[in-house]
Amino acid sequence: MQGRVAVVVHGSPDVLLAPTTFFDLMDTPDDIYMRWFFAASFFRIARYIMLLLAVSLPGFYIALTSFNPEFIPTRLMLEILASREGTPFPIYFEMFLMMGIIEAVRMMMIQIPSQAGSAIAIISGLSLIGVGVVSNVVGPVAVIIPTLTMVASFGIPDYDMRVAVRIIQFFTMLMSSMLGIFGFAAAYFIIAIHLAALKSFGIPYMSPLAPTEGSGLEHTVLMGNTVKMPQDETYKPKKLT
Amino acid sequence: MKNLKNAIPDKLDPRIMTVALIVGIVEFEVFTYARGVVKIAGRDAWICGLLGGLIVIGLTFLLVKLAARFPNENFFQYNRRLWGRLPAFLIGISYLAYWFLYLVIILEDSNEANKLFFLRETPSIVPLSIFGVIAGFSVLYGLTTLVRFFQVSFPFMMLPLAFIFTLSLAQIDTTSIGILGLECVKSSLYSGLDAMTVIELPGFPVQRFELFLTMPWLFGVITSVCLMVYLLSYGILELFHLKHKKFVCFAVSAFAVGAAYLFPSVAVERQVRSYLNIVTFIFIFVIPILTLLLAILRQKRGSADA
């Protein structure tokens, strides 16, 4: 708990914790229960890599292939070009289409709350993608990237964070479609500034990284040995600066 | 958010002035001084570099002493007490002009690089405006957010640079270190660029490592732009006792973007930059050190220590 407040509501399986930080939302209970803290660190790093992939992969792919193909290794670029031969749409359109289908399938699974609903959603999603590739409407890479993004997004433990990441995906895709790598970087700067300005009940959202709080750094990307970890000062009330 | 915005003081933070001076010195030392020295000194570049580094460390120490003498005041505030009202106002105005020119040069430089590497066909006003909006937006949140933004972005800047540095180790020709030759100095100073263009790992997902320089470069540009817009906006607010922070932040960004867009050519920009390097010496060394001397001679100290 580390000095935080928990809100438990009768009848709800969820518990609210306040204040909360970005790094709290990336934590899982397994990190604490895991006997060996090196293993916990390994899985945490994997989770953060998945977060990075989920946020940036579609936008980065659009930026590289549409604006700066010279950064891609020649053989890989040739493979991408060969796979796209005959496809009618530009890369950014393919990506928006595929990411849109994924979102539609996700919504369908939520809106039809039964086992039949899930089956319908999966079958329609798979058939749409399969027929799209076979009929050459979209290239195979345009299927790989959104699927990888979707898989990576499930590495994020918190549901609200996943929702935010989905919105950010579309934002980075939009910026990359218009301005390539520069747009991708600009999107990153805007998001980073926004995150740096956020606060949760007076505690900076990006602490203990920004502002840097040495005692809390072992609660971030790497997990420290719980026996030796110092008292985390992240949630200690401070004067407003 | 409302509390955060209210908590941001409407004055130029004393800490940022020290940081800006030190950043200016590092920029001057690394990018201007080192290049010039390598060109002029030839074989003795190593010695000149080491001596120059020592001199710069000494001068930086004096600047830190100056800032420490007036812990609760910024440069504009203690200038008024040391130089008198009118000279301080004129010094303030000249600093604003210098920062504005510096900002325009940074924007123009980034614009040229953008045109060359990233956005060959996009009108240059688009990326320039985006820089302006990001800078105005971040400065509006205040110094605290700006510093936190640097902290958040730090790993994204350092990890690629560390990667580049590791790659560049293989490129340094250690056989000529004993001779202190020009090639050795060049390879040490610009080894990152060598590594970027020479190393290729066949089959590795990213063969061309220029990509790894992209984010640190953009990060460097945006931090410099944010810092300059901050100094200019809060300097104007301080000097002219204005209240409209939002308007001033975005007006400064808009004027800088407009000036960078209207810059005639790269040749003119290079010329202006060479003049600016000379002027930089006055603004980051001469004036602050004269101010320190004045403070010592007139026995003035910050209000907290008085």
Contacts between the chains, C-beta under 8 A, distances in Angstrom:
chain1	res1	chain2	res2	distance
A	67	B	118	6.6
A	67	B	119	7.3
A	68	B	117	7.5
A	68	B	118	6.7
A	70	B	208	7.0
A	71	B	206	7.3
A	71	B	208	5.7
A	71	B	210	7.0
A	71	B	211	4.6
A	73	B	203	7.8
A	73	B	204	7.4
A	73	B	205	6.7
A	73	B	206	7.0
A	73	B	207	4.3
A	73	B	208	7.6
A	74	B	207	7.6
A	75	B	203	7.9
A	76	B	205	7.3
A	179	B	118	7.8
A	179	B	119	6.3
A	179	B	122	6.7
A	179	B	126	7.1
A	179	B	127	6.7
A	179	B	130	7.3
A	180	B	118	5.4
A	180	B	119	6.3
A	181	B	118	5.3
A	181	B	214	6.0
A	182	B	114	6.0
A	182	B	118	4.5
A	182	B	119	5.8
A	182	B	127	5.6
A	182	B	130	7.7
A	182	B	218	7.3
A	183	B	130	7.9
A	185	B	214	7.4
A	185	B	215	6.5
A	185	B	218	4.4
A	185	B	219	7.9
A	185	B	222	8.0
A	186	B	127	8.0
A	186	B	130	5.0
A	186	B	134	6.4
A	188	B	156	7.9
A	189	B	134	5.2
A	189	B	138	7.9
A	189	B	149	8.0
A	189	B	153	7.9
A	189	B	218	8.0
A	189	B	222	5.5
A	190	B	134	6.3
A	190	B	137	7.4
A	192	B	149	5.6
A	192	B	152	5.1
A	192	B	153	5.8
A	193	B	134	7.1
A	193	B	137	6.4
A	193	B	138	4.7
A	193	B	141	6.9
A	193	B	145	6.7
A	193	B	149	5.2
A	195	B	152	6.5
A	196	B	141	7.7
A	196	B	145	5.0
A	196	B	146	7.9
A	196	B	148	3.8
A	196	B	149	4.3
A	196	B	151	7.7
A	196	B	152	5.5
A	197	B	1	7.3
A	197	B	4	6.7
A	197	B	141	4.8
A	197	B	145	4.5
A	197	B	148	7.7
A	198	B	1	7.9
A	199	B	1	7.4
A	199	B	3	7.8
A	199	B	4	5.9
A	202	B	3	7.7
A	204	B	148	6.5
A	206	B	148	6.2
A	206	B	151	7.6
A	206	B	152	5.5
A	209	B	151	6.2
A	209	B	152	6.3
A	210	B	147	7.7
A	210	B	148	3.9
A	210	B	149	7.4
A	210	B	150	8.0
A	210	B	151	3.5
A	210	B	152	4.7
A	211	B	147	7.7
A	211	B	148	6.3
A	211	B	151	6.9
A	212	B	151	5.9
A	240	B	3	6.5
A	240	B	4	7.5
A	240	B	7	4.3
A	241	B	7	6.7
A	241	B	144	5.1
